[in-house]
Amino acid sequence: MKQSCFLAAVLLAGGTFLATTTSGHAAACGGDFGQFLNAIKQEAIAAGTSAQTANRALANARIDRKVLSRDRAQGVFKRTFLDFSRRVISGSRFKNGQTNLKKYASVFERAEREYGVPGPVITAFWGLETDYGAVQGDFNTINALATLSHDCRRPELFTPQLLAAIELVGMGDIDPARTTGAWAGEIGQVQMLPVDIIRFGVDADGDGHVRLKKSAPDAILTAANFIRHLGWQADQPWLQEVNVPAEMAWQQSGLGKAISVTEWQAQGVTARAGSLPNGQLPAVLLLPQGRKGPAFLAYPNFSIYLEWNKSFIYTTTAAYFATRLAGASPYNAGNPDPGLNDAQMKALQTILAGRGYDVGDIDGILGAGTRNAVQQEQLRLGLPADAWPTPKLLSMLQ
């Protein structure tokens, strides 16, 4: 899921591959763990799994306290786009991405032919999730999912995943004793949860199994299938770096504010390299660090990134990484205004919440709610409404 552990919380916090499937499960969370496992076994059997498989899958299941610790600590994602993207798109990761695009060229050609998803898009996720399979997580998958299902925080999310994992044991695609992955139960080189492996898994190498841990072809085509399911439009762009003028209607920037490429051009937005696509294509202007930092037009396919992961910084980085692997030049970092430190961001969120804005938790994270509130206050105060909070804005609001 990551090259270093700090990505672990980000990816689940954003919802990477979390199934929305809910289960009217009979197994009540909490209480005696043995009784809970027995109830899970009965539910699996009622769904068609053999008693032998259910018993084998859960024979050595136990609560993993490290999983609970990770779950409670997730969501710490306070890096800026420039900081985060520079850290995760290292020279070696970029080079290895190019190497893998060549090594598995025929698999990527199949992915685009059958699912419409370009190789660089898949490769960027592959690289950011597990460094191309090098770092897949060392938590026992059955234990992780049993722990999170038994815990009463979000059993409706994880019990279906545990039942699906039992089904995968029966299919011979995971080993209950040896299969490991991320702390939240994601498995393999593209970090998928069991429900999605069953729904979207592709046996690309023809061995009769979908084994995302060891088979790069399986991982590539499974990711392609999942991305298509999210609504990817073949032969359409996803992100493009642009130049913006010194002055424009900054309040029109941000997610959820799409206008046509022609309308952006009328405001002085131009492609940094090459040309902009069809003028009628809708696009949103992304300014991850304000009007003085990098600027991108995001097209309809960018929404698929937000389905993969809800974190704005992660998704923008993943989409940008894909453009780099597809041949784009490194972004122009610009000279963004200084941002806020953790204490300042929490102080700002507290003020905004007091003014009636929905900023979510006071967590120091510049999420969508905080960005929207910042933009509204910038507009009210006569500041450039680019949604980038600065010490000046905080001072004006205090």
C-alpha positions in Angstrom: 0.0 0.0 0.0 3.0 2.3 0.4 6.7 2.6 0.3 6.8 3.9 3.8 4.2 3.4 6.5 2.9 6.9 6.6 0.8 6.2 3.5 -1.1 3.4 5.3 -3.5 5.7 7.1 -4.1 7.9 4.1 -5.2 5.2 1.8 -7.8 3.6 4.0 -8.9 7.0 5.3 -9.6 7.9 1.7 -11.5 4.6 1.2 -9.2 2.8 -1.1 -11.3 -0.1 -2.5 -13.6 -0.1 0.5 -16.7 -1.9 -0.6 -20.0 -0.2 0.1 -21.6 -3.6 0.5 -23.4 -4.0 3.8 -24.4 -7.2 5.4 -27.3 -8.0 7.6 -24.9 -10.1 9.5 -26.0 -12.2 12.4 -22.6 -12.0 14.1 -22.8 -9.2 16.7 -19.7 -7.1 17.2 -17.9 -7.1 20.5 -18.4 -9.7 23.2 -16.7 -13.0 23.3 -14.4 -13.4 20.3 -15.0 -17.2 20.0 -18.7 -16.8 19.9 -18.3 -14.0 17.3 -16.2 -16.4 15.1 -18.8 -19.1 15.4 -21.5 -16.7 14.3 -19.4 -15.7 11.3 -18.9 -19.4 10.4 -22.6 -20.0 10.5 -23.2 -17.0 8.2 -20.5 -18.1 5.8 -22.1 -21.6 5.7 -25.5 -20.1 5.1 -24.1 -18.2 2.2 -22.9 -21.4 0.5 -19.4 -21.9 1.9 -18.6 -25.4 3.1 -18.2 -25.9 6.9 -14.8 -27.3 6.2 -13.7 -24.1 4.5 -15.2 -21.8 7.1 -13.5 -23.8 9.9 -10.2 -23.8 8.1 -10.3 -20.1 7.4 -11.0 -19.1 11.0 -9.2 -21.9 12.8 -6.4 -19.7 14.0 -8.1 -16.3 13.8 -7.2 -13.9 16.6 -7.6 -10.3 17.5 -4.6 -8.2 16.4 -4.1 -5.2 18.7 -1.8 -3.5 16.2 -4.7 -3.4 13.7 -6.9 -1.6 16.3 -4.0 0.8 17.0 -3.6 1.6 13.3 -7.4 2.0 12.9 -7.6 4.5 15.7 -4.6 6.5 14.5 -5.6 6.8 10.8 -6.2 10.0 8.9 -3.0 11.9 9.7 -2.6 13.5 6.4 -1.3 17.0 6.7 1.4 17.4 4.1 1.1 19.8 1.2 0.8 18.7 -2.4 4.3 19.8 -3.2 5.7 18.0 -0.1 3.7 14.8 -0.6 4.2 14.5 -4.3 7.9 15.1 -4.1 8.2 12.4 -1.4 6.2 9.7 -3.1 7.2 10.3 -6.7 10.8 9.7 -6.2 13.3 9.3 -9.0 13.5 5.6 -8.4 9.7 5.1 -8.3 9.4 7.0 -11.6 12.1 5.0 -13.2 10.7 1.7 -12.0 7.3 2.8 -13.3 8.7 3.3 -16.7 10.5 -0.1 -16.5 7.3 -1.9 -15.6 5.4 -0.2 -18.4 7.9 -1.8 -20.8 8.2 -5.1 -19.0 4.4 -5.7 -19.0 3.7 -3.9 -22.2 1.5 -6.7 -23.6 -0.5 -6.8 -20.3 -1.0 -3.0 -20.4 -2.1 -3.2 -24.0 -4.7 -5.8 -23.1 -5.8 -3.6 -20.2 -6.4 -0.6 -22.5 -8.0 -2.7 -25.2 -10.4 -4.6 -23.0 -11.1 -2.0 -20.2 -10.1 1.3 -21.8 -7.7 2.2 -19.0 -4.2 3.4 -20.0 -1.1 1.8 -18.6 0.3 4.9 -16.9 -2.9 5.3 -14.9 -2.7 1.7 -13.5 1.0 2.0 -13.0 0.8 5.2 -11.0 -1.6 3.5 -8.5 0.5 0.4 -8.5 3.6 2.4 -7.6 1.9 4.5 -4.9 0.1 1.6 -3.3 2.9 -0.9 -2.9 6.0 0.3 -4.8 5.1 -2.1 -7.6 4.5 -5.0 -5.2 7.6 -4.5 -3.0 5.7 -3.4 0.1 2.3 -5.1 0.4 1.9 -5.1 4.2 2.7 -7.8 6.8 -0.7 -8.1 8.7 -2.4 -11.5 8.5 -5.4 -10.7 6.4 -7.9 -13.0 8.2 -6.8 -11.7 11.6 -7.0 -8.0 10.4 -10.6 -8.5 9.0 -11.7 -10.6 12.0 -10.4 -7.9 14.3 -12.1 -5.0 12.5 -15.3 -7.0 12.1 -15.4 -7.8 15.8 -14.6 -4.3 16.8 -17.8 -2.2 17.0 -16.5 0.9 15.2 -17.3 -0.1 11.6 -18.5 -3.8 11.5 -20.8 -3.0 8.6 -17.8 -2.3 6.4 -15.6 -5.1 7.5 -17.9 -8.1 8.1 -18.7 -8.5 4.4 -14.9 -8.3 3.7 -14.3 -11.1 6.3 -17.0 -13.3 4.7 -15.5 -12.6 1.3 -12.1 -13.6 2.6 -13.5 -16.9 3.7 -14.9 -17.4 0.2 -11.4 -16.7 -1.2 -10.0 -19.3 1.0 -12.4 -21.8 -0.5 -11.4 -20.7 -4.0 -7.8 -21.3 -3.1 -6.8 -17.7 -3.8 -5.7 -16.9 -0.2 -4.1 -18.9 2.6 -5.6 -18.1 6.0 -2.3 -18.8 7.7 0.1 -17.1 5.3 -1.7 -14.4 3.3 -0.7 -11.0 4.6 -1.5 -7.4 3.5 -2.4 -4.1 4.9 -3.8 -3.6 8.4 -7.3 -2.9 7.0 -7.4 -6.2 5.0 -6.3 -5.0 1.6 -4.4 -7.6 -0.4 -1.8 -7.6 -3.1 0.1 -5.3 -5.4 -2.9 -2.9 -5.9 -4.3 -3.4 -2.4 -7.8 -4.6 -2.9 -10.3 -5.8 -0.3 -11.8 -9.3 -0.7 -15.2 -8.2 -1.9 -13.7 -6.4 -4.8 -11.3 -9.2 -5.6 -14.3 -11.5 -6.0 -16.2 -8.9 -8.1 -13.4 -7.6 -10.3 -10.6 -10.0 -10.1 -9.1 -11.1 -13.4 -7.0 -14.2 -13.9 -4.6 -12.6 -16.4 -1.9 -15.3 -16.3 -4.4 -18.2 -16.9 -3.4 -20.2 -13.8 -7.0 -20.5 -12.7 -6.6 -18.2 -9.7 -6.6 -14.4 -9.0 -3.5 -13.9 -7.0 -2.8 -10.3 -6.6 0.2 -10.7 -4.3 2.4 -12.6 -6.7 1.0 -12.1 -10.2 1.6 -8.7 -11.7 -0.6 -9.5 -14.7 -3.5 -10.4 -12.4 -3.0 -7.2 -10.4 -2.8 -5.0 -13.6 -6.0 -6.4 -15.2 -7.9 -6.5 -11.9 -7.1 -2.8 -11.3 -8.1 -2.0 -14.9 -11.4 -3.8 -14.4 -12.1 -2.0 -11.2 -11.2 1.4 -12.6 -13.5 0.8 -15.6 -16.3 -0.1 -13.1 -15.8 3.3 -11.4 -16.7 4.9 -14.7 -13.4 5.5 -16.5 -14.0 6.9 -20.0 -11.6 5.5 -22.6 -9.6 7.8 -24.7 -10.3 10.8 -22.5 -7.7 12.8 -20.4 -7.7 13.0 -16.6 -5.4 15.8 -15.6 -3.3 18.4 -17.3 -1.0 21.1 -16.0 -1.9 24.6 -17.0 -0.8 28.2 -16.7 -3.1 30.6 -15.0 -3.2 34.4 -15.3 -2.2 36.7 -12.5 -5.8 37.7 -12.0 -9.0 35.7 -12.6 -12.2 34.6 -10.9 -10.4 32.3 -8.4 -13.7 31.5 -6.7 -14.5 29.3 -9.7 -11.6 27.0 -8.9 -12.0 23.8 -6.9 -13.8 20.5 -7.1 -17.5 20.6 -8.1 -17.2 23.7 -10.2 -16.8 22.4 -13.7 -17.0 24.7 -16.7 -16.0 24.0 -20.3 -12.4 24.2 -21.5 -13.5 27.0 -23.8 -14.6 29.0 -20.7 -11.4 28.4 -18.9 -9.5 29.6 -22.0 -11.6 32.8 -22.0 -10.3 33.5 -18.5 -6.7 33.1 -19.7 -6.0 29.5 -18.7 -3.6 27.8 -21.2 -1.8 24.5 -21.4 1.7 24.5 -20.0 2.7 22.1 -22.8 0.8 21.1 -25.9 -2.8 22.1 -26.2 -6.0 21.8 -24.3 -8.5 19.2 -25.3 -11.9 19.6 -26.9 -13.3 23.0 -25.9 -16.6 21.6 -24.8 -15.1 19.1 -22.4 -16.0 20.0 -18.8 -13.0 20.7 -16.4 -12.3 22.0 -13.0 -9.4 24.1 -12.0 -7.3 22.6 -9.2 -5.0 24.8 -7.2 -3.7 22.5 -4.5 -1.5 25.3 -3.0 -3.3 28.3 -4.2 -3.0 30.5 -7.2 0.8 30.8 -6.9 1.5 27.1 -6.9 1.0 24.3 -9.5 -2.3 24.5 -11.4 -4.2 21.7 -13.2 -7.3 21.3 -15.2 -9.0 18.1 -14.1 -11.4 16.4 -16.6 -14.3 14.0 -15.9 -11.9 11.0 -15.5 -10.4 12.6 -12.5 -13.5 11.7 -10.6 -12.4 8.1 -10.8 -9.4 9.0 -8.7 -11.7 10.4 -6.0 -13.6 7.1 -6.1 -10.4 5.2 -5.5 -9.3 7.5 -2.6 -11.1 10.5 -1.1 -7.9 12.4 -0.2 -7.5 15.4 -2.5 -3.7 15.4 -2.1 -3.3 11.7 -2.7 -5.6 11.7 -5.8 -4.1 14.8 -7.3 -0.6 13.2 -6.8 -1.7 9.9 -8.3 -3.3 11.6 -11.3 -0.2 13.8 -11.8 2.1 10.8 -11.5 0.1 9.1 -14.2 0.6 12.1 -16.5 4.3 12.0 -15.8 4.4 8.3 -16.7 2.5 9.2 -19.9 5.2 11.7 -20.9 4.3 15.0 -19.2 7.1 17.2 -17.8 7.5 17.8 -14.1 5.2 20.5 -12.8 6.1 24.1 -12.3 6.1 24.4 -8.5 5.7 28.2 -8.6 6.1 30.1 -5.4 3.1 29.4 -3.2 2.2 31.7 -0.2 3.3 30.1 3.1 0.6 27.8 4.5 -0.4 27.0 8.1 1.2 24.7 10.6 -0.8 22.1 12.4 -1.8 24.3 15.4 -2.7 27.2 13.0 -4.8 24.9 10.8 -6.7 23.6 13.9 -7.2 27.2 15.1 -8.6 28.1 11.6 -10.9 25.1 11.6 -12.2 26.0 15.0 -13.0 29.5 13.9 -14.7 28.3 10.7 -16.8 25.7 12.6 -17.8 28.5 14.9 -19.0 30.5 11.9 -21.3 27.6 10.9 -19.1 25.9 8.3 -18.9 22.1 8.1 -15.2 21.5 8.3 -15.5 18.0 9.7 -13.2 17.1 12.6 -10.8 19.7 14.0 -7.9 17.7 12.8 -5.5 20.1 11.1 -6.2 18.4 7.7 -7.0 20.7 4.7 -9.9 18.6 3.5 -12.8 19.6 1.1 -14.9 21.1 3.8 -12.1 23.3 5.1 -11.1 24.4 1.6 -14.7 25.3 0.7 -15.0 27.4 4.0 -11.7 29.1 3.3 -12.8 30.0 -0.1 -16.0 31.5 1.1 -14.2 33.6 3.8 -11.6 34.8 1.3 -14.4 35.9 -1.0 -16.1 37.7 1.9 -12.9 39.5 2.9 -12.0 40.6 -0.6 -9.0 38.2 -0.8 -8.2 36.1 -3.9 -10.5 33.1 -3.3 -8.1 30.3 -4.2 -9.0 28.1 -1.1 -5.4 28.2 0.2 -5.3 29.2 3.8 -2.5 31.6 4.8 -1.4 33.2 8.1 -2.8 36.5 6.7 -6.3 34.9 6.4 -6.1 33.4 9.9 -5.0 36.8 11.4 -8.0 38.5 9.7 -10.4 35.9 11.1 -9.0 36.0 14.7 
